[in-house]
Amino acid sequence: MMTEEHVPAYNSAVYATATRRGIQLESPIPFESLPNPTSVDEKYTLHRTYSAATGKKPPPASYPYQANDSYNCSPRFMRLTTHTVPISNSVAKKVCIPTSLYFQPFAEIEETELPISIIDFGDSGIVRCRRCKSFINPFVKFIEQGHKYTCIFCRCKNDVPAHYFSPLDMNGDRTDLDVRPELWRGSYEIVAPADYTAKIGNPAKYLFVVDVSYRSINSEFVNTFISSVQRVLEIAYLDDPLTEFGIIAYNSMVHYFDMKSGELRIISSGDNKEVYIPLPLESIMTNYATAKETFLLNLESLFSVFSAINDDEASTGTAIEAAIEVLSETGGKILVFSTCIPSTGLGALETRYAVEESANEKTMYTPQNNYYTELGRKALSLGIGIDIFSISVNYTDLVSLGKLCSITGGQLYYYPWEFSAQFQDRLYRDLYRNLVRENGFSARFRVRCSHGYSIASVLGHGVPVEGTPEFEMATISSDSSYIITLENDNNLEDGKPLYFQAVMIYNAKNGETRLRIHNLRVVASDIPMVIFNSADVDTILSTLLRKNVSKNMYQLNPQNLREKVFNDVIQIFAAYKKNCRPEKDKDRFMVPESIRHLPMLLLGSIKSPLLSPLLTSSPYNVLADSRAFYASLLNNISLKDLSPLFYPHLYRVDNLAVYDYGNPDEQTQCIKFPIIERLSIRSLDTYGIFLFDAVTHMYLWIGNNSPSNIIEEILTPDQLAEPNRRWFFQPQETPMCTRLVNIIYGSRRSQRCLAPNVEIVREGSNMEYLLIEDGLVGTNIVDMKDFTSNTFIFNLHMGMKKLL
């Protein structure tokens, strides 16, 4: 039976009376009785194995686990908002949880898991259903002694090709299962025949488009870029004979580097209103392994040549359009590095202003013009993905520029600070992951559902293919994810299976065209309690936020958007109370065990730059660019990073040695982590040291009375001598630091899409504003962004009671 968390009843009349009298009660509900987002189910505390074949609800996305993808694919690739789906539209309306599918086609698996099998059918051809064109999978039923099989999607009986025939055993299973991974693995890849794609695959090509304006040179960004690229290519591409790289620089003009001349040769285009490519593709692109010296000569000239030029303009749009023309015949990826708003040339933009929380603030989230939207569509049609690295404390209009990433399947990076040597490692780590993680090119996918459900929409980076059920992107990575919303169009039978097959065709980095296939089987039910019991909190949160932000960000100001998301969650809890516990504990706020973390995750998202006011007390001023970055990140982030993004992990780390945290477990070899503390000032201790991990930024908080011997193991002599300066964690060769480094960079953190620096802060710092369970205490606190967790739960309860 499902357990529940009961928040003790409170006297709402007393609370309302106190509020009318101008008295704000800090705790209408005892803090220790609130739903605790840091509580962990014991069955997930160890690195346990999840067998997908059982069909049981998968582990939470943010917990470590090892998946066995027999029949069903690993939940890293696909999972639903509810692992048991509503049997009909009427049941779905009772539950109020949106039915959607989370899809991360290139999700990274654990080293101990079986790698994706690659199957080559050769000239014999791929086995597919002749009616619906679904691919052969573990759930098909072979009949007539193995000469036919029944499609799970359309029930068509298909002939088994002679080359694929195998006799059946006494249980009706094929006798060749051990050599046919597509008949028992949930995920696999098939080498695609030449006629499966109109875009011929080419080895990967990466073209760096670099801002060399005076501002960029003067900030030391260019030197940092040079060293980061050199480090990454030396580590990852020194032995790669296929991948090619090129460089285009820009200020008020666009500058092309000739990689084939054997000496430094830069050709500049004087007209930034027109794109002119003075060199052929083979002169602009080169292989690092075979032409290392030439590439480094050109790379290092970015500073040596342009540092002598006082040009503070940026023809960003012209440079990107030129890069698209360079790669127009082959496809590839463009990585744009920008330190200011496009100020001249094609696609020049103006600085915009808006009053925070005003009616016109929403205009900040509409692109200034259609130039970058159309440019993104052009790049997509040519198989060119675009990633943007924006490094600036000033407004750069990421809403307009970000269209290049969201349309082509790229990723947006944002560094809202003055660039300095302290951030060199951050740029290097982000660039390293970008170039080393699994990447696909010229990709498109389709998800098939069996009878009863159909695809309503896809939320993620890329665009729908007009006139087809497919979704395409020019580039995709292991960090790319999608929410696929579903709608019920036919009633199902209770307990009967529902099947999903997601098929992506893409070009691998070596130029080979492949099909990556993921399969999933779930069941349907007409019992709301069963459906709630199978709910997945991370997928629900991702669905609610993606739908609301993508639909309403341009129409509502942040306060209205916060209220819209808040009301969606109230609907879910009210539906649970009405349909699962109608007569029980009417005065108590009750949440099902499966989504007990949802209230605090929702509060965290409301207080994040995604939904908070334009200006707030946060690490950096929350400008329109910050919200554009968070909206882009939300639309692409993996579920394993979603929870810590909105409810950051807070660890006490001054006692790592006492509890043997920070070392690998002897059996699993996984790093042992401290318990996660609640995000409240109550959790901090002036005698302690805490690590705050929020995916986009990390802090090492040092209490005023923390042990001096521990501090001396963590900090450098300079950091000890000048405690009031801004410092970042620099690992020392001490036992304490070794454990702390394992906590910071160990386990799955190396797989994150972002790699923030760890800033050292002292007790009383602005980091304490990020403890989301705290809020303002005083009179007339009406905006939920200012609520304490107690007040937030109280308002959830009041909203739920109004609906009931």
N, C-alpha and C positions, 0 to 999 in steps of 0.2 A: 504494500500500500504506500502511496506517495506521502511523504512527510511534508509538513508545512511549517513556515515560520509565522508565529502569531505576534504581532505588535500589541502590547497590552493596551486595553481600552483606556481612554483618557477622557476627562470631562471637557467636551468641546464647548459647553456653555461658559465655563470659567475662562477658557482661552479667548473666546470671542469677547467676553466682557472686559477682560484685561486689555485687549487690543483697542476696543472702543475708548477706553480711558487713557490711551496713549502709552500703555505699558507693554513692552515686547517680552514675552516669556521666552527664554532661550531654549527651553526643552519641553515643548508640549508632549513629547514622548521621551522616555529615558533613552539616552544615547546608546547604552549597552543593549537595548532591546531592538534597535533598528536592524533591518536586514543587512547582514554583514557580507560585503563583496569580497572580503579576503578569506572567508571560510572556505576550506577545501574538502571535498568529499574524500574520505580516507582511501577509497578504491583508486583514486587518481594521484595519490601522493607519491607512489612509486612509478618507475618507468615501466608500466605494464603493457602487455600485448593486447591489442584490440583485433579481434577476428571479424573482418567485414562480412564473412559468409553467414554469421549468426543473425544478421539483420537487426541487432540490438542498437539502441541509441548510441551514437559515437561519443567518445570523450570530448570535453570542452576543447575548443581549438587552441587555446592558449596554454594547455597543459602538455607536457611531454608524454609521448606514447609511441609504441611501435605498432604499426598497422600490418596486418596480414590481408592482402587484397584478393583473397580467393572469392571468385564470382563477383562480389561487389567491389568497386574501386575503394581505395583508401579515402576516408573522410577529409583528408587534406585536399583532395581534388574536387569532390562534390559532397554537399550536405544540404539538407532542407531546413526551413524554419521549424517545421514539425516533422519528425521522422515517421510519424503516422499521419497521413494526410486526410482531410475531411472527405467523406464519402460523396458529398453533394454540395451544391452552392448554398443551400439552406443551412447545412451544418457549418460551413465556412463562415457564414454570417453570424452564427451563434458564438463561434470562438473568437472572431475579430482579429486573429493573427493572420497577417498576409501570408499566403502560400507562395513561397519563392525558393529557388534553387541557387545555392552559392557554387560558383564554378571557378576553380583556379587550375587551368590546364597544365601548367608547368611547375606546380608546387614542389618544393624540395622535400625529399624523403630522408629518413634517417639512414645513416651508413649501414646499420644492421638490417635494413629492409631490402627485399629483392628489387633490383633495378628494373626499369621498364623494359620489357622484351621487345625486340625489333624483329619483325616478320617480313620476309621477302617472298611473295608468291611468284615472282618472276613472270615469265610469259604466260603462265597458266591463267592469270587474272585473279582478282580479289572476289571472294564469295560474298554476294550481297542479295538481299531480297529483290525479286524481279518486280514487285509491285511498289513498295514504299522506299526501296533503295537503302534500307538499314543494313549495317554491316554484321557479319557473323559475330556471335558473342556467346558468353557462357550460358545464357538462359534459353537459347533455342532448343526445341525438342525434336530429336531425331526419331523418325518413324519409318515404317516399311523396311525393316532390317538395315536401316542406315542410308537408304537410297533417297530419302526426302527429309526435309526438316520444316517445322512450322515457325513462322516469324512471330515474335512476341508482340510486335507493334500492330500489324495489320491482319494477323492470323492466316496469311497466305501460305499455302503448301508449296515449297520450292524443291526442285530437283537438286540433288547433290552432284556437282560436277565429278566426272570420272577421276580426275586427278586428286580430288579431295575426299573420295569415298574411304570409309573404314567400317568394318563390321561392328556390331554392337555386342556387348557382353550380356549376361543373364539379367543385369539390372537395367538394361536399356541404355547404358553409357558406351561411348565409343572406346575402342581398345587402344587408341593412339593419343589419349589425353596428355600423356607425359611429354609429347613432342608438339603439342598444339596449344601454346599458351593462350591463344585467343578463345579457347573453349573452357578455360578455368581461371584465368587471371581477370581481375576487374579492369585493369588498364594495360594497354599495349600499344605499340606503334607498328604501322605497316608502311613499307617503302612504296611510295606512290608511282604508278606507271606514268609515262610521259604525257598521256592524254588527260590526266587528272587536273592539270592546271594550265592556265593560259600564260602564266608568268614563269619563265624558265629560271630555275634557281642559279644563283651565283654565290661564290664564297663571300663571306661578310665583308662589307666596306663601311668604315667609320670615318666621317669627315668632321673634324673639329672646326667650329666657326667661333673665333676668339675676338673679343673686344680689346683693342689696343689703344683706346682713347687715352688722353692724358690722365683722366681720373683712374682708369684701370692700371696704368703703369705706376702712377704715384702711390697707389694703395698697396703695392707689393703683390697684387693678385696675379699679375702675369708671371712673375718669378715662381709663385706657388704653383700655378698651372703647369709651367715647364717642368718643375721637379716632380709633380704628381704624375704627369703623363709618362715621364721617363721611368719612374719607379714601376708603374703598372705594366708598361710594355716589356720592361726588362724581366719582370717576374713571370708574366703570363703569356707573352707572345714571342719570346726569343727563339722558340723552336717551332713556331707556327708558320709554315710556308705558304699559306693560302690567304689569310686575312690581310686586308690592306687598309692603310690609314692615309689621311691627307689633312692639310691645314689651309684654311682661309682666314685672313685677319681683316678687321674693319675698324675704321674711325669715321671720318667724313667720306672716305673712299673705301673701296674693297680691294684687298691685296691677295694675289694668288702666288703660291710657292711652287716652283718647278722642282719636283723630286727626281727628275731624270737627268738633269744637267751635270750632276757631279760636283757642282759648286753652288754657292748661294746665288739664287736668281729669283727676284721678286718682281712681278708685273702688277702695277696698280691701275685701276680703272678710275678715271677722273670724273666720270658722269655717274652720280649715284641715283639718278632717276631712270636709268636704263641698265638692264643686265647684259653684260658682255663677257664671254668666257674666252680669254686669250690663249688658253692652253688646252690640249686634248686631255681626256680622262686619264690616260696612261701616264701623263706627265704630272698630274696633280696627286694621284694615288700611288702608294708604294707599299711594299711588304717590309715590315720592320726587321724580320729575321735576315733578309737578304740585302737590305739597304739601310742598315742601322746607322752608319756614319752620316749618310746623306740626310736621313730623316732628322737626326739629332742636330745637325748643322742648321737646318731650317727651323726646327723647334726653338733652339736657343736664340735665334735671331729675333724672335718676337720681342725680346727685351732690348737686346743690343742695338737693333735698328730703330725701333719706335720710341725708345726712351728719349731720343733726341728731338722728337717731333711734338710740339705743343698743340695738339689737335684734340679738342674736348667734345667733338660731335660724335654721334653714333648712327650710322646708316644700317641699323640692324636688319630691317626688312629687306633691303637690297642684298645684303650679304646672305641671308637665308634663302632668298629666291635664287641667287647665283649658285649656292650649294645644291639646291634642288636640280638645277639645270645640269650641274656636273654629274650627278648620280642618276639622271633621268633614264639612261639606257640600262642600268644594272640594278637599281634599287640600293638600299642600305640604310644607314642611320646617320643623322646629323646631330651632333652635340653642340649646342649653342651656349657660350659663356658670356654673360652680359652683366655690366656693372651700372647701367643707367637706362633710362627710358629711351626708346628709339626717337631720336631728335631730328633726323634729316633723312632725305632719300625716300624710297618707297616705304609706305606703311608708317610714316612718322606719326607720333602720338603726342598729345598734350597732357600736362598734369591736370588732374581733376580734383575737385574738392567737394565735400558734403558735410553737413552737420550731423553728428552722431545721433542715432535713434530718431532721425527726422524722416519725413515722408519721402524726401528726395535721396536718402542714402542708398536706396535700392538701385538708383541709376548708376552707382559706382560698380555694380556687378553685371552691367551690360556692356559688351565690347563697344569701343568708340566707333568702329566702322567694321565693314565686312572683309577688310583686306586679309587679315590673318586667318579668318575662317575659310576664305576661298583659297588661300595659299596652302592651308592644311589639307583641303580636299584635293588640290593638285598633287601634293606630295603623296597622299594616300593612293591616288590612282596610279602613281609611278612606283609604288612599293617602297616609299621612303618614310621612315619614322623619324620623329624629332623629339629630342630631350632638351630641356632648358635648365641651365644652372644660373640663377639670378642672385647676384651678390651685391646688395645695396641697402643702405639705410634709408634711401629716398624712394619715393613712389616710382614704380616702373610699369604700372598697369599690367599686372599678371593676368587680369581678367581677359584682356585682349590677346596678349601673347600666349596665354595658356591654351587657347584654342588649337594651336599647333600640336600640343601634346595630346589633348583630349580627342582630337579627330584621328590622329595617326597612330594612337596607341602608345605614345611616349610617356615620359615621366617628368614632372616638374620638381626642381630642387630650389630651395629658397634659403638664403643666408642673410637675414636682415640685420647686419652689423657692419661696422667698419672692419675691413679685412686686415688681418695682421698675421704675423708668424704663428700666433697661438692657434690659428684655425687651419694650418697647413695639413695636419693629420686628418681633420674632418673632410676636407676636399679630397684628399688622397683616398680615404676609405670609401667615400661615396663613389668616386670614379672607379676604384678597383672593383667594387661590387657591380657597378653598371656594366663594365666590360667583361667581367669574368663569369657572372651568373649565366644560366642557360637563356639564350635569346633565340627567337624565331623571327622570320621575315616573311612579308607578303602572306599574312595569315588570314584565315576566315574559319568560322565554326558554325555549326548548327546543332541544336539540341532537339532530339526526338522524344516524344512522350507516347506511351501507349494509350489506349482508349480511355477517355474520361477527363483528361487535362490537355491544355494547349499552351503555347508560349504567348504571353501578352506583350512583354517588352524585355529589353536587355539594358542594364545599367552598368556602364563601365567605359573605359577608353576605347574608342573605335566608333563605327557608324553602321547602321543596318544597311544591307545590300538591297537596293530598291527592287521590289517585285519578287523577292525571295525570302525565305525564313532565315537567311544567313546574316552573320554579323562579321565585319571585317576590320582589320587593323594592319598597318604597314609593318609594325614591329610589336613583339610581345615578349615578355620576360617571365622568369620564375616568380616575380613579385606581382604580376598582373592578375587581377581577379574581377569577377563579374557577378552581379545579382540578376538572375533571370526570373522575372515575375510570371506566375502561372495563373490560369483561370480555369475553373471547372466548367466544362461544357456538356458533360453527360454524367449521370449518376453511376457510381461504382457499386460493386457488391462488397458488403462488410467482410473484411479479412482477406479480400482478393489482392493480388500483387499489382503494383503500378511500376512500370519500367521507364527508365531514362537512358538515353545514349547520347553522349556528347562527342562529336567528331570534329577535330580541327585539322585542317590541311595547312601546312606551312613549309617554308624552306629553312633547313637547318644552317648553321654557320658554315658548314662545308659545302653548301649549295645543293645538298640532296633534298628532294621534296618528300615529305612524309605525312602520314595520317596518324594523329594521336587520338586514341579512342578510350573513353571512360564509360563504364556501365554501372547502373545503380538500380536496385529493386527495393521498394518499400511497400507497405500495406496501407489500406484505407480503413477508416472507422467512422461510425456515426455517433460515437460516445465522446462528448466534449472532454471529460476527465482523461480519457486515454490520449486524446490529442494533446492536451496541456502537458500531460506527463512526458510526452516525447519532444517537447519544445526545446529548441536550441537558442539560447539567449544571444549569442554573438551574431548569428545569422539574422535573428529578428531585429536587433539593433542596427545592423548594417543595412537591412532592407528599409526600415523606417527612415533612417537618416538619408540614405541615397535618394529615395523617392521624394522626400520633402525638399531636400536641398536642390536636386536637379530640377524639380518642378517649380518651386516657390522662391528660390533665391533671387530671381529677377523681378518678382512680383510683390514680395512682402519685405518689410524692414525686419531687422533681427529679432525685435521683441515679438512681433506677430509670428515669425517663424518658430521661435522658441515655444510659443503657446500652441502652435499647430502640432509639433512633435509631442509635447506634453499631453495634449488631448488624445492623440493616437494611443499612447500608453494607458491612459485612463480607460479608454474603451476596452482594452485587453483585460485589465484587472476587473472591470465591471462585468465583463462577459464571464470571467472565471467565477466570480462571486454569484452571479445570477444562475448559471447553468451547472455549477459544480458544488456550491455550498449555499444554496438559497436560504436555508433555515438555521444555519450554524453561525453563532457568534456575530450577530448583526452589527454590533458596535466595534468590532475589531477589523483592522486592516489586515487582510490575508493575501499572501501571494503563494503560488505553487512553487514547490521546491525547484522545479526545472528552470524557472526564470527569477529566482530570488535576488539575483544580482542586478536585474534590469533597472530598478529605481536609482541606484547609485551610479550605474553606467550612464543612465539618462541625465542625471544631475551633472556628471562630469562633462558630457557632450554639450550641455547648455552653458556651462562655465568655460568651455574651451573657446579659442579664437574662431572656431567654426560658427558658433551661434551667439557669442558674446558681443557687447557693444563695440563700436568702432575704436574707441579708446578705453583702455582698462588697465588696472594694475597687474601687469604680467611681465615676463622677462623682457619683452620688447613691446613698444606701442603696437596695438593691434590695428594696423591700417587695413585698408581694403585689400592690399596685396597679401597680407597674412591670411585673411579669410579666403581669398582666391586659392592660396596654396593649400589650406586645409580642405577646401572643397575638392580640389584636384586629388589630394592624398586620399580622402575618404572614398572617392570614386574608383580607386585602384588598389587600396590597401588590403593585405591578406588578413584573414580573421585572427590569426595568431598574434597580430600586432594591434588589433582593434581595441581589445579590452584595456591593455596598458596605455593606449593613446588617450583614452578618456577617463580611466581610473588608474593613474600611474602606480607602479609598484614602489613601495617604501620599505626598505630593509634596514634593520639595525645591524651595523657592521663592526662596531668596536669589540664585539664578543665572538668574532668568527672562530678564534682558536679554542674558546671554551666549549663550543658545541661542534667543533670540527666542520664548520661550514667553509665552502670555497675550495674543497678538495674533491676529487672524483670518488664516487661510491665504488667500493671494491667489486661489487657484483655487476652493476650496470655501467660503470665508468662515466656516469653522468655527474655533473657538478652538483654538489649538495648546497641548496639555497637556504637562506634564513627564511623564517616565516614572514609573510607580507603583513605589514602594519596598516591600520586604517588611516585614511588621509585626514587627520585632524591634529590640531596642536596638542591634543591630549596624548598623542602617540610619541611626540618628541620629548626628549629628556636632556636637560642641560648637561648631564654627565655622560651623554652618549654621542655616537657618530652615526649618521644615517645616509643611505644612498637612495636618491629619488630618481626613478627611471620612467620617463614619459615618452619614449620612442623618439620624439623630435628633439628632446633636450634631457640632460642628466645633471644632477647636482650631488655633491658630497657635502652634507650639512654637518658642521662641527659645533657641538655645544660649548658654551663658555667655560664649563667646568669638566670637560671631557679629559680622560687620562692623558697626561703629557707624554708618557712613554709610547702610547699608541699613536699620538699625533706625530711624534718624531719618526716613527716608522713609515708614516704615510707621506709626509710633506718633505720637500727639499729644503736645504738650508736657507735659500733665498725666500721661499714661501714662509718659513718660520720667522725670518728676520723682518719681513714686511707684510704682516697679516692683513692690512687694509687695502692692498692692491688686488686687482682682479687676476686670479690665478686659475689654472686648469691642472687637473690631476696628471702628474708625470710619474709613472711607475718607478719605484726604487727597488733595489735588490735586497728586500727584507722579507721574512716569512709572512708578515701581515699583508704586505703589498701583493705577494704572490696569490694569496687567497682572494684579495680584493679584485685583482685583475681577472681571476677566473670567474668571479661573480659578474663583473662588468662586461667582459668580452666572451665569456664561455658559453657553453650550451648552445641554444638556438639563436642567441643574439648575433652571432656571426652571419645568420641568414636574414637579418632584417634589411628592409629596403633603405634605411637611413642609419648613419653611424655618428651620432653626436659626440662632441667632447664632453668631458665631465668637469663642470665648473665647481670650484671650491667656494663654499659660502659659509658664513658664520651665523650663529644664532641671532635672530632679529632681521634677517635678510628678506628680500622680496620673494624668495622661494616659498615662504610661508603663506603667501597669497594663493599658492597653487594647491593648498590642502583643501580640497573641494568640499569636504563635509563641514567646514567652518563657513561662516558668512557674516553678514552685518547683523548686529544686535542693536535695536533701537526702535524708534517709532516709524510707522508708515513704510515698512519694508514690503513692497508690493510686487517687485520684479523678481522672478524666480532665480535670476542670475545672482542675486544677493542672498538667497536663502541659505540657512544652515540645513544640514541633512534632516534634522528634526522637523523644521518648518516645511521642508519639501515633501516629506512623507505625509505630514498633516494635510497639506494641500492636495496631494494625490488622493488621500482618503476622502476629503470633502468633495472633490470632483467626482469620485466614484459614487458616493452616496447620492449626489444630485442625479446621476444617470439612472440609479436604481429606484 
